[in-house]
Amino acid sequence: YRQSHHLLRDYDIIESSPKRKGNLLLFITTCLGIHDSSHKSLVSTSVIKHWINSCLVLNTDESHLEEKLILEDEAGSNYFLKALLILASLPGCELISTEEVLNLIFESWFEGGMIWNEYAVNLLTTFGEKASFKDQFILKASSSLRNDIHCEPPLDHAVLELTCQAWSKRAMRLLRITKLDNLDNLGLGSAELWDSASLSTERDFSEYFFLCLMYLLHSFNSAEQRKELISNANESRIFVHILTSIAKSENPILESFNHRTERNHQLLDILGGRAGTGETLLEQTCIDGIVLLSTFMNDQARKKTKSMIKAITSLSFLVSALFQTPTYYEIQPTEKDEIDPSDVKEGDSLWYELGSQRIKATVMKIHTDDFPNLYFTIREEKSNSERQTIASRLKRHPKSFNPQSTASFVDGGEGSRREHIGRLITDNILKPHLFRLQFDEESTTINEVSAEAVNIILSQCGLISVGIGSVRYEIFQGITSMLVLLCDSLAPTDSSIEKCTMVIRCLSLALGFGVYTTPSSMNITGIIDPTDSIVKLVDLYRNSTWFEAQKRHPFERFHQSVSMWLSVAVIAIKDGEIFRCISGIIRSISDILLSINSKESGVNAYVVMKAMNSFQIASNDCTDDSVDNHDEKQVLGELTQCFIRLSQQEMSWKIVEEFSSLIVINSKKPIKMLEPAARSHANDLTECLYSPSKRWCSFHLLYSLAMSSKPLQEEESVIISDVINQQQAEWKQGMDGEDASELEDDIIISASWLPEKAMCILSQMKPKSSSIQNKLGEENEIMGDLLTW
């Protein structure tokens, strides 16, 4: 039995070994005298003791969890154990001691299955009448579960899943026969345990504990029972420790927030989601999360960087679960949106309202023939077409504004709860840390985490109260002082750049860039005006001496931080001239960051893409799409080259998302901004059709090229590759002179329009094997061939 269930042995069971025949259970029970009315054993006591010891595998210490998987026995195949349990249940049996009965029941509990359900549970009930017997069993089983939790988890994830399933089944068997209704007796109720899992490096203890917990929760019939199991823990804050431990902290800038909180979502869902968990528990867990984060940040040793990142991520998740509706802000215009017809003059630049859109237009003529009802001839800037319209269709601003908006959150019945969470974050996180910004290297994570806490307040809690001392007032004062510090300190010196890097990064995170927390594009609106900081950055990047020095020896983190700042600040820039200068800054940053070959290549590509995306989205209100922007074309070309160059390890979902968004935005513009990039890298983009993470973007870039009316190269300058020449020679065999000449002309014409790489692929394309196994193995190649064709 043991050999046949030993999954990890290197040897195979020899097929030629003797086959067992007959009823083994009947043979064993007969030997034990169970079927005899006098219950007289046919074997000696020493043999019975030997059988008992053979069953009790768990009496020996098993340090590896994988080894215990062989003990799972759902089918009830362990006939010796079954027979011994039957013997122990006989009235007046003296062949097995009480201690041996306890060990046999424990062994059956560990193996589970039919023997446990039909024999061991009944025997435990019978012996449970004896003082302390059942308590001894519960203590032994509980200790076993806790010991397993403290073992090193398997490295192989498939084996880890099996191990966690087995553990959860044992835990559930224990819970069904006892009144134990919390995680403490199972080994998962310790806050210290979950906190230590956050710091583990060699083994993923967080994943191990999480899987054990999730398999256990799945065993319950209702969300209420699952919630009760967690709520009854001796550690009242265990829920927040669990959520913090299972949040992912690896590579946060390139991994989406949803991906990093995937396990948090799964846990909340199994507890019934927001409705099942309840607002009361969620609010208390948010409060516990603030306290836990503050504890990590105040740790004098400051060795809990990973724990702080997990804690701020978990807090953002919790607040978003508590307040499902995000908060939005609007700048109330300094002048009213509606126009007075009598104030309009010829040459005025206004916005023509067409459905839900507003189009920039110039007033060409004022018509008075229906006085006092004036109407106007306007010329649309984009199309240069003229039309007549009435005053009510002309507006002063590119966007509509809610007249009830006061740059704050409109209370939806939960304002006091939002204000309370915002106040706790301000008092426990912002005041001790962000508003007392430290510039030493050890404080970097603390500064960034506290800045992200501002993002939680602005985008998830909202600014409810007003006046001196309110959360709104303190955040405004803190952000403003940081912005003033930035503008006063920014200068082309190393010490200034190093100091400003921290300030710019914290401003970016506070106003919604979102590395550890949920990103938000609206935070800056109604909070501060970033124009002065942008002007300072324009001057800095136009300083040729400093810029050339940076190209030689770049301060990588500074340029990353500036890109982050542009991503959140550009939406608040209303001055057209300053706005147009931003594309120049992005181009300068692109020249520096995208030329650096470092482990941060993926991050560099992402922050530049993000800045360019934000700029192009905001440019709809400030610039004319029909005007060719050389800086934008240059950046898009460099980003395309970088996208092609990034390895599979450097790629991330966020990079693909940002680059896809750039392609979509630019495909709608009258000027084909991406065509030069596609034209320059057509062969490399064709190769990228065979990469799962790159093929969508590559296909659409090549499609934009295919829709162009201009060939890749002139026919007289076409150079045919050796591969095509060799194929051409094969095609010519058997052709007459005229047909061969026509074939040559056709190939030259094709080569002037098609990328060389695409021609080579198409010329060598052959039918694939009809084998299903081969098709699955060649999936990428098949998809690449299809897209190339």
ZAMARGU-4260 file (C-alpha; in steps of 0.2 Angstrom, whole numbers, plus 5000, padded with zeros to 4 digits):
<rodrens>
0) 5000/5000/5000 | 5014/5012/5005 | 5024/5008/4990 | 5010/5010/4978 | 5005/5027/4985
5) 5023/5034/4985 | 5021/5047/4972 | 5039/5053/4973 | 5049/5037/4972 | 5061/5035/4957
10) 5057/5017/4955 | 5042/5009/4946 | 5032/4995/4954 | 5038/4979/4945 | 5024/4973/4934
15) 5030/4955/4937 | 5028/4955/4956 | 5015/4942/4963 | 4997/4948/4962 | 4986/4947/4978
20) 4971/4937/4976 | 4956/4935/4988 | 4949/4947/5001 | 4963/4954/5011 | 4952/4963/5024
25) 4943/4947/5028 | 4960/4938/5030 | 4967/4951/5042 | 4951/4953/5052 | 4950/4933/5053
30) 4968/4933/5059 | 4963/4946/5073 | 4949/4935/5078 | 4936/4948/5074 | 4924/4936/5066
35) 4925/4923/5080 | 4912/4925/5094 | 4925/4924/5107 | 4936/4937/5097 | 4951/4926/5100
40) 4966/4931/5089 | 4975/4919/5078 | 4991/4929/5079 | 5002/4934/5093 | 5001/4950/5102
45) 5018/4955/5096 | 5012/4953/5078 | 4997/4964/5082 | 5009/4977/5089 | 5020/4976/5073
50) 5005/4979/5063 | 5000/4994/5073 | 5018/5001/5072 | 5018/4998/5053 | 5002/5009/5052
55) 5008/5023/5062 | 5019/5031/5049 | 5016/5048/5057 | 5025/5043/5073 | 5041/5047/5064
60) 5045/5065/5060 | 5042/5070/5042 | 5050/5086/5038 | 5045/5087/5020 | 5027/5091/5016
65) 5028/5082/4999 | 5032/5065/5008 | 5015/5066/5017 | 5005/5066/5001 | 5007/5047/5000
70) 4996/5045/5015 | 4980/5052/5007 | 4968/5037/5006 | 4951/5043/5000 | 4946/5025/4994
75) 4950/5017/5011 | 4963/5005/5004 | 4973/5004/5020 | 4966/4987/5026 | 4977/4985/5041
80) 4972/5002/5048 | 4953/4998/5045 | 4955/4980/5053 | 4964/4988/5068 | 4951/5001/5071
85) 4937/4988/5070 | 4947/4978/5083 | 4948/4993/5094 | 4930/4996/5093 | 4925/4979/5100
90) 4919/4979/5118 | 4932/4974/5131 | 4946/4973/5118 | 4962/4973/5128 | 4974/4969/5113
95) 4976/4988/5109 | 4980/5001/5122 | 4971/5018/5124 | 4987/5027/5118 | 4988/5015/5103
100) 4969/5018/5099 | 4973/5037/5100 | 4987/5035/5087 | 4977/5024/5076 | 4963/5037/5075
105) 4975/5051/5072 | 4983/5041/5058 | 4965/5038/5050 | 4962/5057/5052 | 4978/5061/5043
110) 4973/5049/5029 | 4955/5053/5028 | 4943/5045/5016 | 4931/5031/5020 | 4940/5023/5034
115) 4940/5040/5044 | 4921/5043/5040 | 4915/5025/5044 | 4926/5019/5057 | 4938/5032/5066
120) 4925/5045/5069 | 4913/5032/5078 | 4928/5025/5088 | 4933/5043/5093 | 4915/5046/5099
125) 4915/5030/5109 | 4932/5033/5117 | 4928/5052/5118 | 4917/5047/5133 | 4933/5044/5143
130) 4940/5059/5151 | 4952/5069/5141 | 4953/5057/5126 | 4945/5068/5114 | 4955/5083/5120
135) 4971/5073/5117 | 4966/5069/5100 | 4961/5087/5096 | 4978/5093/5103 | 4987/5081/5093
140) 4978/5085/5077 | 4979/5104/5080 | 4998/5102/5083 | 5000/5093/5067 | 4991/5106/5057
145) 5002/5120/5065 | 5018/5110/5062 | 5014/5108/5044 | 5011/5127/5042 | 5028/5130/5048
150) 5036/5118/5036 | 5045/5124/5021 | 5032/5123/5006 | 5037/5114/4990 | 5045/5123/4976
155) 5035/5115/4963 | 5018/5124/4962 | 5008/5108/4956 | 5015/5099/4972 | 5011/5114/4982
160) 4993/5114/4976 | 4991/5096/4981 | 4999/5099/4998 | 4988/5113/5002 | 4972/5103/4997
165) 4978/5089/5008 | 4981/5101/5023 | 4964/5109/5021 | 4955/5092/5020 | 4963/5088/5037
170) 4958/5104/5044 | 4940/5102/5039 | 4940/5085/5046 | 4945/5092/5063 | 4933/5106/5062
175) 4918/5095/5059 | 4921/5085/5075 | 4925/5099/5087 | 4919/5116/5091 | 4935/5124/5085
180) 4929/5139/5074 | 4944/5150/5072 | 4961/5150/5063 | 4971/5149/5079 | 4969/5131/5082
185) 4974/5127/5063 | 4990/5137/5063 | 4984/5152/5052 | 4978/5164/5066 | 4994/5172/5070
190) 4997/5190/5064 | 5016/5187/5066 | 5015/5172/5055 | 5007/5182/5040 | 5019/5196/5043
195) 5034/5185/5042 | 5027/5178/5026 | 5028/5195/5018 | 5047/5195/5021 | 5051/5178/5015
200) 5062/5178/5000 | 5068/5160/4995 | 5050/5152/4997 | 5033/5160/4994 | 5026/5157/5011
205) 5012/5170/5007 | 5006/5159/4993 | 5007/5143/5004 | 4997/5151/5018 | 4985/5158/5005
210) 4981/5142/4996 | 4979/5133/5013 | 4966/5146/5018 | 4957/5147/5002 | 4955/5128/5000
215) 4949/5127/5018 | 4936/5141/5015 | 4930/5133/4999 | 4925/5118/5010 | 4912/5128/5019
220) 4895/5129/5012 | 4891/5148/5015 | 4900/5164/5015 | 4894/5168/5033 | 4903/5152/5039
225) 4919/5157/5031 | 4918/5175/5037 | 4915/5168/5055 | 4930/5157/5054 | 4941/5173/5051
230) 4932/5184/5063 | 4933/5172/5078 | 4952/5173/5078 | 4960/5178/5094 | 4970/5191/5084
235) 4956/5204/5080 | 4966/5211/5066 | 4970/5195/5057 | 4960/5200/5042 | 4971/5215/5038
240) 4987/5205/5041 | 4981/5191/5029 | 4976/5204/5015 | 4993/5213/5017 | 5003/5197/5016
245) 4995/5191/5000 | 4996/5207/4991 | 5011/5206/4978 | 5025/5219/4979 | 5036/5213/4965
250) 5040/5226/4951 | 5025/5237/4956 | 5028/5250/4943 | 5026/5237/4928 | 5013/5226/4936
255) 4995/5232/4936 | 4986/5235/4953 | 4973/5222/4949 | 4987/5209/4946 | 4995/5213/4962
260) 4979/5212/4972 | 4972/5197/4963 | 4973/5186/4978 | 4965/5200/4989 | 4950/5200/4976
265) 4949/5181/4977 | 4949/5181/4996 | 4936/5195/4997 | 4925/5186/4984 | 4924/5170/4994
270) 4919/5179/5009 | 4904/5186/4999 | 4912/5201/4991 | 4908/5219/4998 | 4890/5215/5002
275) 4894/5198/5011 | 4909/5205/5021 | 4899/5220/5026 | 4904/5239/5027 | 4907/5237/5046
280) 4921/5224/5044 | 4928/5233/5029 | 4929/5250/5038 | 4937/5242/5053 | 4949/5233/5042
285) 4953/5249/5033 | 4957/5257/5050 | 4967/5242/5055 | 4977/5243/5039 | 4981/5262/5043
290) 4988/5257/5060 | 4998/5242/5052 | 5005/5253/5039 | 5010/5266/5052 | 5018/5253/5063
295) 5029/5247/5048 | 5034/5265/5044 | 5038/5269/5062 | 5049/5254/5064 | 5066/5261/5068
300) 5075/5247/5060 | 5067/5252/5043 | 5070/5235/5036 | 5052/5232/5031 | 5052/5240/5014
305) 5042/5225/5007 | 5030/5225/5021 | 5026/5244/5018 | 5023/5242/5000 | 5011/5227/5003
310) 5002/5237/5017 | 4999/5252/5006 | 4993/5241/4991 | 4982/5232/5003 | 4975/5248/5010
315) 4971/5255/4993 | 4962/5239/4989 | 4952/5240/5005 | 4947/5258/5003 | 4941/5254/4985
320) 4931/5240/4992 | 4923/5251/5005 | 4920/5266/4994 | 4916/5258/4977 | 4912/5274/4969
325) 4928/5284/4965 | 4929/5303/4968 | 4931/5316/4955 | 4936/5334/4954 | 4933/5348/4943
330) 4941/5365/4941 | 4927/5378/4942 | 4931/5390/4928 | 4936/5407/4933 | 4923/5414/4920
335) 4906/5407/4916 | 4905/5394/4901 | 4890/5402/4893 | 4893/5417/4882 | 4884/5433/4880
340) 4880/5436/4862 | 4883/5455/4864 | 4901/5451/4870 | 4906/5441/4855 | 4918/5449/4843
345) 4924/5444/4826 | 4941/5434/4828 | 4936/5427/4845 | 4942/5409/4848 | 4927/5399/4856
350) 4921/5381/4857 | 4907/5375/4846 | 4896/5362/4854 | 4892/5347/4843 | 4883/5334/4853
355) 4894/5328/4867 | 4910/5336/4858 | 4917/5353/4858 | 4926/5359/4843 | 4938/5374/4843
360) 4932/5388/4831 | 4935/5406/4826 | 4921/5418/4824 | 4922/5425/4806 | 4906/5436/4805
365) 4892/5442/4817 | 4875/5442/4809 | 4862/5456/4815 | 4848/5454/4802 | 4837/5445/4815
370) 4842/5458/4829 | 4841/5456/4844 | 4844/5437/4840 | 4862/5437/4834 | 4869/5422/4825
375) 4887/5419/4819 | 4898/5412/4805 | 4912/5401/4813 | 4927/5392/4805 | 4931/5375/4813
380) 4950/5374/4816 | 4952/5356/4812 | 4942/5355/4796 | 4944/5373/4791 | 4925/5372/4786
385) 4913/5386/4790 | 4895/5385/4797 | 4882/5396/4805 | 4877/5394/4823 | 4868/5402/4837
390) 4875/5409/4853 | 4869/5395/4864 | 4880/5382/4854 | 4896/5393/4857 | 4906/5390/4874
395) 4921/5398/4882 | 4929/5381/4888 | 4934/5365/4880 | 4924/5355/4892 | 4907/5356/4901
400) 4907/5360/4919 | 4894/5355/4932 | 4888/5372/4939 | 4885/5362/4956 | 4903/5357/4957
405) 4914/5365/4970 | 4930/5355/4966 | 4926/5342/4979 | 4917/5325/4982 | 4898/5326/4981
410) 4892/5316/4996 | 4883/5300/4992 | 4877/5296/5010 | 4894/5290/5016 | 4903/5306/5019
415) 4907/5304/5037 | 4915/5287/5034 | 4926/5294/5020 | 4931/5309/5031 | 4935/5297/5045
420) 4947/5286/5035 | 4955/5302/5027 | 4958/5310/5044 | 4966/5294/5050 | 4978/5293/5035
425) 4982/5311/5037 | 4986/5310/5055 | 4995/5293/5055 | 5004/5293/5038 | 5005/5310/5031
430) 5009/5322/5045 | 5023/5311/5052 | 5031/5307/5036 | 5026/5316/5019 | 5024/5333/5027
435) 5041/5331/5035 | 5050/5324/5019 | 5067/5316/5023 | 5080/5316/5009 | 5091/5302/5015
440) 5091/5286/5005 | 5084/5275/5019 | 5068/5286/5019 | 5064/5284/5000 | 5051/5270/5002
445) 5043/5279/5017 | 5042/5295/5007 | 5034/5286/4992 | 5022/5276/5002 | 5016/5291/5012
450) 5014/5300/4995 | 5003/5286/4988 | 4992/5288/5004 | 4988/5305/4997 | 4982/5297/4981
455) 4970/5286/4992 | 4963/5301/5000 | 4961/5311/4984 | 4954/5297/4972 | 4946/5285/4984
460) 4940/5294/5000 | 4937/5312/4994 | 4939/5329/5002 | 4923/5331/5012 | 4926/5344/5024
465) 4932/5362/5022 | 4941/5375/5032 | 4957/5377/5042 | 4962/5360/5050 | 4952/5350/5038
470) 4959/5335/5028 | 4957/5346/5012 | 4966/5361/5020 | 4981/5350/5026 | 4983/5341/5010
475) 4983/5357/5000 | 4996/5365/5012 | 5007/5350/5011 | 5006/5348/4992 | 5008/5366/4989
480) 5024/5367/5000 | 5031/5353/4990 | 5028/5361/4974 | 5036/5377/4980 | 5051/5367/4986
485) 5052/5360/4969 | 5051/5376/4960 | 5064/5385/4972 | 5076/5370/4971 | 5076/5365/4953
490) 5093/5369/4945 | 5106/5361/4934 | 5117/5355/4948 | 5119/5337/4955 | 5114/5341/4972
495) 5098/5350/4966 | 5093/5336/4954 | 5095/5323/4968 | 5084/5333/4980 | 5071/5337/4967
500) 5070/5319/4961 | 5062/5314/4978 | 5050/5329/4978 | 5045/5326/4960 | 5042/5308/4963
505) 5032/5311/4978 | 5021/5324/4970 | 5018/5312/4955 | 5013/5298/4967 | 5002/5309/4978
510) 4993/5316/4963 | 4988/5299/4955 | 5002/5291/4945 | 4999/5275/4955 | 5014/5263/4958
515) 5008/5255/4974 | 4990/5261/4973 | 4976/5263/4961 | 4981/5276/4947 | 4970/5291/4945
520) 4971/5304/4931 | 4960/5317/4940 | 4969/5321/4957 | 4978/5336/4951 | 4962/5345/4945
525) 4956/5357/4958 | 4971/5355/4970 | 4986/5364/4962 | 4992/5373/4947 | 5008/5364/4940
530) 5012/5377/4927 | 5027/5385/4936 | 5035/5368/4939 | 5033/5364/4920 | 5041/5381/4915
535) 5056/5377/4926 | 5057/5360/4918 | 5057/5367/4901 | 5071/5379/4905 | 5081/5365/4913
540) 5079/5353/4898 | 5083/5368/4886 | 5100/5370/4895 | 5111/5363/4882 | 5126/5361/4894
545) 5116/5351/4907 | 5107/5341/4894 | 5122/5335/4885 | 5130/5330/4902 | 5115/5320/4906
550) 5115/5311/4889 | 5133/5306/4894 | 5130/5302/4912 | 5111/5302/4915 | 5103/5303/4932
555) 5090/5289/4927 | 5079/5291/4942 | 5077/5310/4939 | 5071/5308/4921 | 5059/5294/4926
560) 5052/5305/4940 | 5050/5320/4928 | 5040/5308/4916 | 5029/5303/4930 | 5026/5321/4934
565) 5021/5326/4916 | 5009/5311/4916 | 4999/5318/4930 | 5002/5337/4928 | 4999/5339/4909
570) 4980/5338/4911 | 4980/5354/4921 | 4990/5365/4909 | 4979/5377/4900 | 4992/5388/4892
575) 4994/5382/4874 | 5012/5388/4872 | 5018/5380/4888 | 5008/5364/4884 | 5017/5363/4867
580) 5033/5364/4876 | 5029/5348/4885 | 5032/5337/4870 | 5049/5344/4869 | 5053/5339/4887
585) 5046/5321/4883 | 5057/5320/4868 | 5072/5325/4878 | 5068/5312/4891 | 5065/5299/4878
590) 5082/5303/4870 | 5090/5300/4887 | 5080/5286/4895 | 5077/5275/4879 | 5096/5275/4875
595) 5101/5268/4892 | 5104/5249/4893 | 5100/5244/4911 | 5089/5233/4921 | 5077/5248/4921
600) 5074/5247/4902 | 5056/5241/4905 | 5052/5255/4917 | 5060/5268/4906 | 5050/5263/4891
605) 5034/5263/4902 | 5036/5280/4910 | 5039/5288/4893 | 5024/5279/4885 | 5014/5285/4900
610) 5019/5303/4898 | 5016/5303/4879 | 4999/5295/4881 | 4994/5308/4894 | 5000/5322/4883
615) 4991/5316/4868 | 4975/5314/4877 | 4976/5331/4884 | 4981/5339/4868 | 4964/5337/4861
620) 4959/5353/4871 | 4975/5363/4868 | 4983/5359/4851 | 4977/5356/4833 | 4978/5338/4827
625) 4981/5343/4809 | 4997/5352/4814 | 5013/5341/4812 | 5022/5339/4828 | 5040/5333/4825
630) 5044/5330/4843 | 5029/5318/4845 | 5034/5309/4829 | 5052/5307/4836 | 5046/5300/4852
635) 5034/5288/4844 | 5048/5282/4833 | 5060/5279/4848 | 5046/5271/4858 | 5043/5259/4843
640) 5061/5254/4842 | 5061/5252/4861 | 5046/5241/4861 | 5054/5230/4848 | 5070/5229/4857
645) 5062/5224/4874 | 5065/5206/4879 | 5050/5194/4884 | 5057/5196/4902 | 5056/5215/4901
650) 5039/5216/4894 | 5024/5218/4905 | 5005/5220/4903 | 5006/5239/4907 | 5019/5242/4894
655) 5008/5233/4881 | 4993/5243/4887 | 5001/5260/4886 | 5009/5256/4869 | 4992/5250/4862
660) 4984/5265/4868 | 4996/5276/4859 | 4993/5266/4843 | 4974/5269/4845 | 4975/5287/4848
665) 4987/5291/4834 | 4977/5280/4822 | 4963/5292/4823 | 4973/5308/4819 | 4973/5316/4802
670) 4992/5315/4802 | 4999/5298/4802 | 5011/5300/4817 | 5016/5281/4818 | 5019/5278/4800
675) 5037/5284/4800 | 5041/5272/4814 | 5032/5258/4806 | 5041/5262/4790 | 5058/5262/4798
680) 5056/5246/4808 | 5045/5236/4796 | 5056/5220/4796 | 5058/5220/4815 | 5039/5222/4817
685) 5036/5207/4806 | 5047/5197/4817 | 5037/5203/4832 | 5021/5195/4825 | 5028/5179/4832
690) 5029/5186/4850 | 5012/5184/4859 | 5015/5200/4869 | 5020/5210/4855 | 5009/5204/4840
695) 4994/5215/4843 | 5004/5231/4842 | 5015/5225/4828 | 5001/5220/4817 | 4992/5237/4819
700) 5008/5247/4816 | 5011/5236/4800 | 4993/5239/4795 | 4995/5258/4796 | 5009/5255/4784
705) 4999/5244/4772 | 4985/5257/4772 | 4998/5270/4766 | 4999/5275/4748 | 5018/5276/4748
710) 5029/5261/4745 | 5043/5256/4757 | 5056/5260/4744 | 5057/5265/4726 | 5058/5251/4713
715) 5075/5257/4706 | 5083/5255/4723 | 5075/5238/4728 | 5088/5225/4733 | 5082/5207/4733
720) 5087/5196/4747 | 5097/5180/4744 | 5082/5170/4750 | 5070/5177/4738 | 5083/5176/4724
725) 5085/5158/4728 | 5067/5155/4728 | 5065/5165/4712 | 5078/5154/4703 | 5067/5138/4708
730) 5051/5147/4701 | 5059/5151/4685 | 5063/5133/4681 | 5053/5128/4666 | 5047/5146/4662
735) 5050/5154/4645 | 5060/5171/4644 | 5044/5182/4644 | 5036/5173/4659 | 5053/5174/4668
740) 5055/5193/4665 | 5037/5196/4671 | 5041/5186/4687 | 5056/5197/4690 | 5046/5213/4688
745) 5032/5206/4700 | 5045/5202/4713 | 5053/5219/4712 | 5036/5228/4713 | 5032/5217/4728
750) 5048/5221/4736 | 5045/5239/4735 | 5029/5238/4745 | 5032/5223/4757 | 5045/5221/4771
755) 5059/5210/4766 | 5056/5199/4781 | 5037/5196/4776 | 5043/5191/4759 | 5055/5178/4765
760) 5042/5171/4777 | 5028/5170/4764 | 5040/5163/4751 | 5045/5149/4763 | 5028/5146/4770
765) 5023/5127/4770 | 5008/5117/4776 | 5009/5112/4794 | 5007/5095/4801 | 4990/5089/4804
770) 4994/5082/4821 | 4985/5090/4835 | 5001/5089/4846 | 5011/5097/4833 | 4998/5111/4830
775) 4998/5115/4849 | 5017/5115/4849 | 5018/5127/4834 | 5004/5139/4839 | 5015/5154/4839
780) 5022/5150/4822 | 5005/5147/4815 | 4998/5163/4822 | 5013/5173/4816 | 5012/5165/4798
785) 4993/5170/4798 | 4996/5188/4803 | 5011/5190/4791 | 5000/5184/4777
</rodrens>
